[in-house]
Amino acid sequence: MPTYDYHCPENQQTLTVQHGMKESIRTWGELCTRTQTEPGKTPLDASVERVISGGIALPIASPIPQLPMSGCCGNPSSCGHGH
């Protein structure tokens, strides 16, 4: 199941929750219920926004070294089969 971050502008808190792709959370109360977080003084009907992230950062692999052009036998100028 995907993981999403939701931010509450009213209290400046961001919480992480897992839910299906078609689901969304709209209020601080819903978010607190799903994450088992105490709502504190923030009204339960305060709106939350899903944070758009850049996804998973993967290290960039080093470039593949370029090999010299070669014929079918590895000879750079021709295959050497006497064609």
C-alpha positions as CSV (number, residue, x, y, z in Angstrom):
1,M,0.0,0.0,0.0
2,P,1.4,3.5,-0.9
3,T,2.6,5.9,1.8
4,Y,1.6,9.5,1.7
5,D,2.5,12.7,3.6
6,Y,-0.3,15.1,4.6
7,H,0.4,18.6,5.9
8,C,-1.9,20.7,8.1
9,P,-1.5,24.4,7.4
10,E,-3.2,25.3,10.7
11,N,-0.7,23.6,12.9
12,Q,2.2,23.2,10.5
13,Q,2.5,19.5,11.1
14,T,3.1,16.8,8.5
15,L,2.1,13.2,9.2
16,T,2.7,10.0,7.1
17,V,-0.1,7.5,6.5
18,Q,-0.6,4.5,4.3
19,H,-3.8,4.1,2.2
20,G,-5.0,3.0,-1.2
21,M,-4.3,5.1,-4.3
22,K,-8.0,6.1,-4.7
23,E,-8.4,7.2,-1.1
24,S,-7.7,10.7,0.2
25,I,-7.7,12.3,3.6
26,R,-9.3,15.8,3.9
27,T,-9.3,16.8,7.6
28,W,-7.0,16.8,10.5
29,G,-9.4,14.5,12.4
30,E,-9.3,11.9,9.7
31,L,-5.5,12.1,9.6
32,C,-5.2,11.8,13.3
33,T,-7.5,8.8,13.4
34,R,-5.6,7.0,10.6
35,T,-2.2,7.7,12.2
36,Q,-3.3,7.2,15.8
37,T,-2.1,10.7,16.6
38,E,-3.6,12.9,19.3
39,P,-5.1,16.0,17.6
40,G,-4.0,18.4,20.2
41,K,-5.7,21.9,20.0
42,T,-6.1,21.7,16.2
43,P,-9.8,21.5,15.2
44,L,-10.7,18.1,13.8
45,D,-12.3,19.8,10.7
46,A,-9.1,21.7,9.9
47,S,-8.1,20.9,6.3
48,V,-5.0,18.9,5.3
49,E,-3.2,18.8,2.0
50,R,-1.4,15.8,0.5
51,V,2.3,16.7,0.0
52,I,3.6,16.0,-3.4
53,S,7.1,14.4,-3.2
54,G,9.6,13.7,-5.8
55,G,9.5,10.0,-5.3
56,I,12.3,7.8,-4.3
57,A,15.8,9.1,-5.0
58,L,18.0,6.5,-6.5
59,P,21.8,6.9,-6.9
60,I,22.8,7.5,-10.5
61,A,25.0,4.7,-11.8
62,S,28.3,5.5,-13.4
63,P,28.1,5.7,-17.2
64,I,28.7,2.5,-19.1
65,P,32.1,2.7,-20.8
66,Q,31.9,2.9,-24.6
67,L,33.5,0.0,-26.4
68,P,35.3,0.5,-29.7
69,M,33.3,-0.3,-32.8
70,S,34.1,-3.8,-34.0
71,G,33.1,-6.3,-36.6
72,C,31.7,-9.7,-35.9
73,C,35.1,-11.2,-34.9
74,G,36.1,-8.2,-32.7
75,N,38.4,-6.8,-35.4
76,P,37.8,-3.0,-35.5
77,S,38.1,-2.8,-39.3
78,S,36.3,-5.9,-40.5
79,C,35.2,-9.3,-39.4
80,G,38.2,-11.1,-41.0
81,H,36.2,-14.0,-42.4
82,G,37.2,-13.1,-45.9
83,H,33.8,-11.8,-47.0
